[in-house]
Amino acid sequence: MPTKKVPLGLYVMAALTALTALMMPGTPATAQTEKILHTFGGQNANGFQSWAGVVFDAAGNLYGTTSANHGPVDVSGGGTVFKLTPLIGGGWTEQVVHSFAENGTDGYSPLSAVLLDSAGNLYGTTQLGGPGFCYNGYYLTCGTVYELKPNPGGGWTEEILHNFNTTGDGFGPWGGLISDALGNLYGTTTSGGADLYYGTVFELSPQLDGSWTESLLHSFNLNGVDGWNPSAGLSFDAQGNLYGTTYAGGANGAGTVYELTPSGGGLWTETVIHSFANDYHDGYNPDAGVVLDAAGNVYGATVFGGPNNGSGNGIIFELSPQPGGSWTETIIHNFNTNQTGGGQPIGTPILDASGNLYSTASTGGSDKSGTVFELVPSAGGGFKEKLLHTFTNADGASPYGGLIFDSSGNLYGTTRNGGAHNGGMVFEITP
């Protein structure tokens, strides 16, 4: 294999993002207000339905994806990558960086956020598209990994870094990408792999000739222990281990949290650190990724389950490493039966420097359109929920993606639905 390049841009940006999150202030003392930065929809191909969060560049511009171009009557098109630029005097303007084409070459239907490097290049996955067809019970196009490079004179150029296929490869990526110090990209696919149906964890490595080489780090399987169908992306710990979730599988068929540890020679060893129980004493079906604190505790969310009178609206959980290598789960929040604080969380949580946790709930609230919430550690143990915003459909509905901070502690995210065209929006929550 050719010697790998060492482009540090991806690693630097990932490190800065993590550092920014750790430097954010603690719980805001005042009420939160929402500002709508952009509304998707209409028939002008400016994007429709964003399933994922957004990222900042160094100039304060926001980037994200939509799964379709048009709506609401014709929910079609291959989706977009968009850029929002703040205007002097207030407001934001949208630019479509790339419109995906269902042409047998380009990817389409991106469901994940983009990864931004220090040179301003964007990386992401598309659930569908590319030249091949893959089978997971029915035939679909297989999906891609793409890069978008800004041109010196304006505009962007797309390069397909990998086309997923049926030759022992994964396919159908829903989650986004992360990078390491060498510029290698890591992600998951919901299907494919050695057992065809159950998904993979993959690595893409840049080569000296400009190409990228894929390695499968793990193929999930139906053995009663392993999870399968990972919907979310991955997270690194300080030692370079990877953590993620699977929507299904494990000892109880209800999903897992797993760790992948490099074992030398390019090989990785998987450990299932938690299998969710399908008995209403635990959550089940995690659709979000996980976040780690400085002590190595792992936080995440499940869409369903929870011991709160069998409400089944999901939980926020913490997994703490124990001596000897085991892990202990603590349910730090149950979404209640009437969902006043939200329910069915899908976005990956984030943490601030005080240990407060922030995320979105895709349903619930007074209008059943979803919420933004904060979980604050209590002095005597446990966490207390603080409701930051309840969506009303007019100002957004179904926030599926996670959140990010800016340098002032404001929160930014997207909703899949709501607004004048029911095509979703980009929002800001300001202390």
Secondary structure, 3 states (H helix, E strand, C coil): CCCECCCCHHHHHHHHHHHHHHCCCCCCCCCCEEEEEEECCCCCCCCECCCCCCEECCCCCEEEEECECCCCCCCCCCCEEEEEEECCCCCEEEEEEEECCCCCCCEECCCCCCEECCCCCEEEEECEECCCEEECCCEEECCEEEEEEECCCCCEEEEEEEECCCCCCEECCCCCCEECCCCCEEEEECEECCCCCCCEEEEEEEECCCCEEEEEEEECCCCCCCEECCCCCCEECCCCCEEEEECEECCCCECEEEEEEEEECCEEEEEEEEECCCCCCCEECCCCCCEECCCCCEEEEECEECCCCCCCCCEEEEEEECCCCCEEEEEEEECCCCCCCCECCCCCCEECCCCCEEEEECECCCCCCCEEEEEEECCCCCEEEEEEEECCECCEECCCCCCEECCCCCEEEEECECCCCCCCEEEEEEC
